[in-house]
Each structure stands twice: as C-alpha cells, then as structure tokens.
Amino acid sequence: MTPIPSSLAKDLIRIHKVVTRSINVSLGKGKEYVQVGFPTSGMQQGYSSYIHCLTSILDSHHTSEDEIAFPAFRKVLPLAPYAQLTAEHHQVEKLLAKAPPWIEKLTSDKYEDALRSLVNFLEDLSRLWFPHIQVEEEYFSEAVLNAVLNPEEQGRISAATGQHSQEHSGPPYWVVPFVLYNLEHDERAVMASSFPPEIMDVLIPKVWKDQWAPMKPYLLD
C-alpha cells in the first residue's frame, strides 16, 4: 500500500483521536459495568485488553514526545510551554502507574473493586487529557509546524516518534488493531498506509485474529 501523504501535526492529532475515543469508551462502558456487570466473559476479557492498550499507547506516546518530538520542536519553537506539557505528562505517568493491578484483576471473578478504581482512574485521566491536548494542538498545529519545519524534517520526527511508540507499547497483536480501529475509516486508511502490507493482510485478519477479537465490541467497524 502506498503511504497516504500526511503531516506531523495530523499524525499528532490522529493519535490524540485514538486516545480520546478510548478514554470515552472505557469510561462509558466502565460506568455501565459497575452498575450491571459484564454481559459476557468475552467482553470482560476484551475490556481488560482494551484498557491495557489505552494505558500502553498513552504512556509510549508521551515518552515519544518528551524524548523525541519536544527536543526537536524546541530548536524551532522555543516559546512553546514545554515545562507545562512535560509536567502534565508526569501527572499522567503517575496515574498510569496505578492501573496495571486493577487491569489484571478485571478478568477475575471478584473484579468489582478493581473496576470501580479504574473508573475513578479514567475520570482523573479525562480531566487531565482534554485540556492537555488542546494546548498541544494549538502550539503544534499544522500551520505552525509547516512554518518552521519542511516536509522532510517533519517526516523524520514523525517516523522517529512512531518507531519509539511501537517499541515501547505492546503486545502488538492488541495495540496495532487497537490503534487502527479506534480511528474512523479515513484516518485509519492514512495510518494503515504506513504499515507493511503483512500487518494489514496477514497479521491482523489471520495470525492475530483470535487474540484481539474480544476487543471488537469496543472498536469501530
């Protein structure tokens, strides 16, 4: 598949859309399940996997910004609020560190306390996330970045952050479908065009199919 032209700002917004949708879905479903329980064991497993992917992707996204994108941006956009953004990343990091034991307990028979803790976690995360990305998308908009970085420079930063995120999130049989299917069709096509054909043609629909199938109720068609 030939890569569809994008931009660094659009790539940033695209991963923000993945995280935003997954926070909203996780929180909405979590509140529902606190009241009525999980409808099936498969959806219970899928919900656990889905939240694992959310926390993994968010953590790797923030570290890729701190270690790769922000240092590159500082050279050409020195007045952006890096200290504020990095401090907010640390706040999110502290929240994320609490989640793994609760996620693990979600698949047990006695999941209720863990689920309530995760709903509270997701509410705290939501309060941090939405104002945070508003600042990022304002200071690193397409117009701003196009004025200071040429397409080749943007491509290098985007590739480096993408590689970093892949290396620091996982497992791939969950997180790759999670990222793709939390995007609407047009955005998904752009993301998919940058992947090796084997991922779209073999791994997702065949090799990984049974592993990510429990998450399907929480993903887009």
C-alpha positions as a Python dict, from the first residue, in 0.01 Angstrom:
ca = {
    (1, 'M'): (0, 0, 0),
    (2, 'T'): (136, 340, -99),
    (3, 'P'): (165, 574, 202),
    (4, 'I'): (-101, 844, 202),
    (5, 'P'): (51, 1193, 247),
    (6, 'S'): (14, 1327, 597),
    (7, 'S'): (188, 1579, 821),
    (8, 'L'): (345, 1580, 1163),
    (9, 'A'): (56, 1783, 1309),
    (10, 'K'): (-201, 1548, 1157),
    (11, 'D'): (-10, 1248, 1292),
    (12, 'L'): (-19, 1407, 1638),
    (13, 'I'): (-394, 1471, 1616),
    (14, 'R'): (-453, 1118, 1487),
    (15, 'I'): (-301, 952, 1794),
    (16, 'H'): (-488, 1203, 2011),
    (17, 'K'): (-810, 1082, 1848),
    (18, 'V'): (-720, 722, 1934),
    (19, 'V'): (-662, 807, 2298),
    (20, 'T'): (-964, 1037, 2322),
    (21, 'R'): (-1205, 777, 2186),
    (22, 'S'): (-1060, 501, 2400),
    (23, 'I'): (-1089, 711, 2717),
    (24, 'N'): (-1451, 791, 2635),
    (25, 'V'): (-1539, 430, 2552),
    (26, 'S'): (-1356, 289, 2855),
    (27, 'L'): (-1518, 536, 3091),
    (28, 'G'): (-1867, 498, 2950),
    (29, 'K'): (-1856, 120, 2950),
    (30, 'G'): (-1685, 110, 3289),
    (31, 'K'): (-1966, 310, 3449),
    (32, 'E'): (-2219, 78, 3285),
    (33, 'Y'): (-2043, -235, 3408),
    (34, 'V'): (-2018, -100, 3763),
    (35, 'Q'): (-2398, -92, 3763),
    (36, 'V'): (-2488, -413, 3579),
    (37, 'G'): (-2171, -621, 3549),
    (38, 'F'): (-2009, -756, 3234),
    (39, 'P'): (-2258, -907, 2988),
    (40, 'T'): (-2023, -1192, 2891),
    (41, 'S'): (-1682, -1326, 2992),
    (42, 'G'): (-1559, -1240, 2643),
    (43, 'M'): (-1650, -875, 2686),
    (44, 'Q'): (-1489, -880, 3028),
    (45, 'Q'): (-1164, -1003, 2872),
    (46, 'G'): (-1198, -756, 2586),
    (47, 'Y'): (-1249, -463, 2822),
    (48, 'S'): (-936, -556, 3017),
    (49, 'S'): (-732, -581, 2696),
    (50, 'Y'): (-878, -252, 2571),
    (51, 'I'): (-776, -59, 2882),
    (52, 'H'): (-433, -221, 2878),
    (53, 'C'): (-388, -88, 2523),
    (54, 'L'): (-508, 259, 2623),
    (55, 'T'): (-253, 283, 2904),
    (56, 'S'): (27, 136, 2694),
    (57, 'I'): (-34, 364, 2395),
    (58, 'L'): (-70, 675, 2611),
    (59, 'D'): (250, 607, 2802),
    (60, 'S'): (452, 542, 2485),
    (61, 'H'): (301, 849, 2315),
    (62, 'H'): (403, 1079, 2598),
    (63, 'T'): (755, 940, 2625),
    (64, 'S'): (799, 978, 2249),
    (65, 'E'): (703, 1344, 2281),
    (66, 'D'): (934, 1402, 2579),
    (67, 'E'): (1232, 1223, 2425),
    (68, 'I'): (1196, 1298, 2052),
    (69, 'A'): (930, 1549, 1945),
    (70, 'F'): (971, 1819, 2210),
    (71, 'P'): (1354, 1835, 2183),
    (72, 'A'): (1314, 1876, 1806),
    (73, 'F'): (1042, 2139, 1845),
    (74, 'R'): (1245, 2341, 2097),
    (75, 'K'): (1502, 2420, 1827),
    (76, 'V'): (1244, 2598, 1611),
    (77, 'L'): (964, 2681, 1859),
    (78, 'P'): (1143, 2781, 2179),
    (79, 'L'): (845, 2963, 2333),
    (80, 'A'): (600, 2671, 2347),
    (81, 'P'): (503, 2570, 2707),
    (82, 'Y'): (727, 2263, 2729),
    (83, 'A'): (759, 2278, 3108),
    (84, 'Q'): (381, 2274, 3148),
    (85, 'L'): (333, 1993, 2897),
    (86, 'T'): (609, 1781, 3049),
    (87, 'A'): (471, 1836, 3400),
    (88, 'E'): (131, 1719, 3276),
    (89, 'H'): (294, 1413, 3123),
    (90, 'H'): (439, 1332, 3465),
    (91, 'Q'): (95, 1366, 3622),
    (92, 'V'): (-44, 1121, 3369),
    (93, 'E'): (253, 889, 3423),
    (94, 'K'): (177, 874, 3796),
    (95, 'L'): (-184, 788, 3720),
    (96, 'L'): (-88, 520, 3469),
    (97, 'A'): (144, 354, 3720),
    (98, 'K'): (-157, 272, 3938),
    (99, 'A'): (-355, 94, 3668),
    (100, 'P'): (-183, -244, 3599),
    (101, 'P'): (-301, -427, 3915),
    (102, 'W'): (-659, -312, 3854),
    (103, 'I'): (-644, -417, 3489),
    (104, 'E'): (-512, -759, 3589),
    (105, 'K'): (-797, -809, 3838),
    (106, 'L'): (-1061, -719, 3580),
    (107, 'T'): (-1062, -1072, 3444),
    (108, 'S'): (-1111, -1236, 3785),
    (109, 'D'): (-1443, -1335, 3942),
    (110, 'K'): (-1408, -1059, 4202),
    (111, 'Y'): (-1342, -765, 3973),
    (112, 'E'): (-1582, -510, 4125),
    (113, 'D'): (-1335, -311, 4338),
    (114, 'A'): (-1080, -301, 4056),
    (115, 'L'): (-1344, -182, 3811),
    (116, 'R'): (-1455, 100, 4040),
    (117, 'S'): (-1091, 202, 4086),
    (118, 'L'): (-1042, 204, 3709),
    (119, 'V'): (-1350, 420, 3655),
    (120, 'N'): (-1210, 671, 3905),
    (121, 'F'): (-873, 648, 3729),
    (122, 'L'): (-1036, 715, 3391),
    (123, 'E'): (-1222, 1016, 3527),
    (124, 'D'): (-895, 1160, 3661),
    (125, 'L'): (-725, 1084, 3330),
    (126, 'S'): (-1002, 1251, 3133),
    (127, 'R'): (-972, 1570, 3339),
    (128, 'L'): (-601, 1588, 3256),
    (129, 'W'): (-617, 1473, 2896),
    (130, 'F'): (-857, 1711, 2727),
    (131, 'P'): (-702, 2045, 2830),
    (132, 'H'): (-357, 1896, 2769),
    (133, 'I'): (-418, 1807, 2405),
    (134, 'Q'): (-588, 2140, 2344),
    (135, 'V'): (-261, 2315, 2431),
    (136, 'E'): (-52, 2075, 2223),
    (137, 'E'): (-273, 2107, 1918),
    (138, 'E'): (-268, 2485, 1946),
    (139, 'Y'): (109, 2525, 1977),
    (140, 'F'): (196, 2244, 1732),
    (141, 'S'): (-75, 2299, 1472),
    (142, 'E'): (-20, 2222, 1105),
    (143, 'A'): (22, 2592, 1021),
    (144, 'V'): (276, 2642, 1300),
    (145, 'L'): (484, 2335, 1218),
    (146, 'N'): (473, 2396, 842),
    (147, 'A'): (619, 2743, 902),
    (148, 'V'): (927, 2611, 1080),
    (149, 'L'): (981, 2253, 956),
    (150, 'N'): (996, 2132, 597),
    (151, 'P'): (821, 1806, 496),
    (152, 'E'): (1142, 1603, 519),
    (153, 'E'): (1212, 1724, 874),
    (154, 'Q'): (855, 1655, 975),
    (155, 'G'): (878, 1308, 824),
    (156, 'R'): (1192, 1227, 1022),
    (157, 'I'): (1035, 1337, 1351),
    (158, 'S'): (713, 1152, 1276),
    (159, 'A'): (899, 833, 1185),
    (160, 'A'): (1115, 852, 1497),
    (161, 'T'): (820, 907, 1731),
    (162, 'G'): (625, 631, 1560),
    (163, 'Q'): (914, 388, 1593),
    (164, 'H'): (957, 481, 1958),
    (165, 'S'): (588, 424, 2029),
    (166, 'Q'): (595, 84, 1860),
    (167, 'E'): (896, -23, 2061),
    (168, 'H'): (750, 92, 2394),
    (169, 'S'): (392, -32, 2364),
    (170, 'G'): (250, -377, 2332),
    (171, 'P'): (175, -650, 2275),
    (172, 'P'): (143, -575, 1901),
    (173, 'Y'): (-140, -823, 1847),
    (174, 'W'): (-351, -597, 2072),
    (175, 'V'): (-216, -246, 2025),
    (176, 'V'): (-197, -240, 1644),
    (177, 'P'): (-567, -328, 1595),
    (178, 'F'): (-650, -103, 1891),
    (179, 'V'): (-489, 199, 1725),
    (180, 'L'): (-637, 132, 1383),
    (181, 'Y'): (-991, 53, 1492),
    (182, 'N'): (-1024, 347, 1726),
    (183, 'L'): (-999, 562, 1413),
    (184, 'E'): (-1270, 642, 1161),
    (185, 'H'): (-1223, 497, 813),
    (186, 'D'): (-1044, 793, 650),
    (187, 'E'): (-796, 834, 935),
    (188, 'R'): (-750, 458, 956),
    (189, 'A'): (-659, 444, 587),
    (190, 'V'): (-385, 704, 640),
    (191, 'M'): (-244, 515, 937),
    (192, 'A'): (-269, 176, 763),
    (193, 'S'): (-91, 305, 452),
    (194, 'S'): (229, 347, 655),
    (195, 'F'): (228, -15, 777),
    (196, 'P'): (395, -309, 600),
    (197, 'P'): (135, -497, 390),
    (198, 'E'): (187, -810, 601),
    (199, 'I'): (29, -637, 902),
    (200, 'M'): (-292, -548, 722),
    (201, 'D'): (-320, -855, 500),
    (202, 'V'): (-192, -1135, 724),
    (203, 'L'): (-126, -1047, 1087),
    (204, 'I'): (-441, -853, 1184),
    (205, 'P'): (-701, -1059, 995),
    (206, 'K'): (-539, -1402, 1037),
    (207, 'V'): (-246, -1453, 1273),
    (208, 'W'): (-364, -1211, 1545),
    (209, 'K'): (-739, -1251, 1484),
    (210, 'D'): (-824, -1460, 1791),
    (211, 'Q'): (-608, -1252, 2025),
    (212, 'W'): (-770, -916, 1956),
    (213, 'A'): (-1122, -1044, 1880),
    (214, 'P'): (-1250, -988, 2239),
    (215, 'M'): (-1186, -614, 2196),
    (216, 'K'): (-1407, -586, 1885),
    (217, 'P'): (-1720, -474, 2075),
    (218, 'Y'): (-1527, -167, 2187),
    (219, 'L'): (-1377, -83, 1846),
    (220, 'L'): (-1511, 76, 1529),
    (221, 'D'): (-1607, -139, 1230),
}
